Amino acid sequence: MALMVLAMTILPSTDASAKLLAGSMSSSQLTWSRFFSQSIFMFPLALRAPMLLPAPGLVSMPSAVYYRT
């Protein structure tokens, strides 16, 4: 429950900061900074539970490979 509250606090604040920074940064810099900050935030979790994080990616990989428009 606490993780859900934390996520619902962080996600809107990252969107708001992206909208505020959009006037002074290019979209590529903004995208790179968002991905970098998310990577820094997720790094301790990846060290703590190394076998849990790849599972969703491995499950969704076939859908990305076989996706047809």
Order of alpha helices (4+ residues) and beta strands (2+ residues): alpha-alpha-alpha
